[in-house]
Amino acid sequence: MGYTSFEDLEVWKRSARLAVKVYDALRDCRDYGLKDQMTRAAVSIASNIAEGAERDSRAEFMRFLHIAKGSAAELRTQVYIAQRIGVFSGSPASELATECKEISAMLHGLIQSLKLKT
């Protein structure tokens, strides 16, 4: 598949960095329910990429990439909600939402490339 480990995948690297950014952005957040949901969704993106890559099956890898893509959409939704309720002000929310969109696009591209190899 053109890589030796999930750590080589740029989409995994960006997803892991995104999770750290979400933790940092929510460090002082007192809405523990939203904070928990957002950090779980963020961690889920990189985790599902890693888990799928280690399954040794293209079909399983694709399945986990779809799950990761869903987690990116979930996180993006939560970022929008957090912004609307005042947890974030403009710049952090915009940056997180943009990164979610870009990661989602990367996941889509990876899924499409795996489909072509079938």
C-alpha positions in Angstrom: 0.0 0.0 0.0 3.0 2.3 -0.2 3.7 2.7 3.5 5.3 0.5 6.2 3.4 1.8 9.2 0.5 4.0 10.0 3.0 6.5 11.4 4.2 7.1 7.8 0.7 8.3 6.7 0.4 12.1 6.5 -3.3 11.9 7.4 -2.5 10.0 10.6 0.2 12.6 11.5 -2.2 15.5 10.9 -5.0 13.7 12.8 -2.8 13.1 15.8 -1.7 16.8 15.8 -5.4 17.8 15.6 -6.2 15.8 18.7 -3.5 17.6 20.6 -4.8 21.0 19.3 -8.3 20.1 20.5 -7.0 19.2 24.0 -5.1 22.5 24.1 -8.1 24.5 22.9 -10.3 22.9 25.5 -7.8 23.0 28.4 -9.9 25.6 30.4 -13.3 24.5 29.2 -15.8 23.8 32.0 -18.4 22.2 29.8 -17.1 18.7 30.6 -19.7 16.9 28.5 -18.8 18.8 25.4 -15.1 18.6 26.2 -15.3 14.9 26.6 -17.2 14.4 23.3 -14.8 16.6 21.4 -11.7 15.0 22.7 -13.1 11.5 22.1 -14.0 12.4 18.5 -10.6 14.0 17.9 -8.7 11.0 19.3 -10.9 8.6 17.4 -9.8 10.0 14.0 -6.1 9.1 14.4 -6.9 5.9 16.4 -9.2 4.5 13.7 -6.6 5.2 11.0 -4.0 3.3 13.0 -6.3 0.4 13.9 -7.4 0.0 10.3 -3.9 0.1 9.0 -2.9 -2.7 11.3 -5.7 -5.0 10.3 -3.8 -6.3 7.3 -6.8 -6.2 5.1 -7.7 -3.5 2.5 -11.4 -3.9 3.2 -10.9 -3.5 7.0 -8.6 -0.5 6.4 -11.2 1.1 4.3 -13.9 0.4 6.9 -11.8 2.1 9.6 -11.0 5.0 7.4 -14.7 5.6 6.9 -15.1 5.5 10.7 -12.3 8.1 11.0 -14.0 10.3 8.4 -17.2 10.1 10.4 -15.3 11.1 13.5 -13.9 14.1 11.7 -17.4 15.2 10.7 -18.6 14.7 14.3 -15.7 16.8 15.6 -16.4 19.5 13.0 -20.0 19.7 14.2 -19.0 19.9 17.8 -16.5 22.8 16.9 -19.4 24.7 15.3 -21.6 24.1 18.4 -18.8 25.1 20.7 -18.3 28.3 18.8 -22.0 29.1 18.9 -22.2 28.7 22.7 -19.1 30.7 23.3 -16.6 28.0 24.2 -14.4 29.2 21.3 -14.0 32.6 19.7 -13.4 33.0 15.9 -9.8 31.9 15.2 -9.5 28.6 17.1 -12.9 27.4 15.9 -12.1 28.3 12.3 -8.7 26.6 12.4 -10.1 23.4 13.9 -13.0 23.2 11.5 -10.7 23.8 8.5 -8.3 21.1 9.7 -11.2 18.7 10.1 -12.3 19.4 6.5 -8.8 18.9 5.2 -8.3 15.6 7.1 -11.7 14.5 5.8 -10.7 15.2 2.3 -7.4 13.3 2.8 -9.3 10.4 4.2 -11.6 10.5 1.2 -8.7 10.5 -1.2 -7.0 7.6 0.6 -10.3 5.6 0.5 -10.6 6.3 -3.2 -7.0 5.2 -3.9 -7.6 1.9 -2.0 -10.8 1.3 -4.0 -8.8 1.6 -7.2 -6.4 -1.1 -6.0 -9.2 -3.6 -5.5 
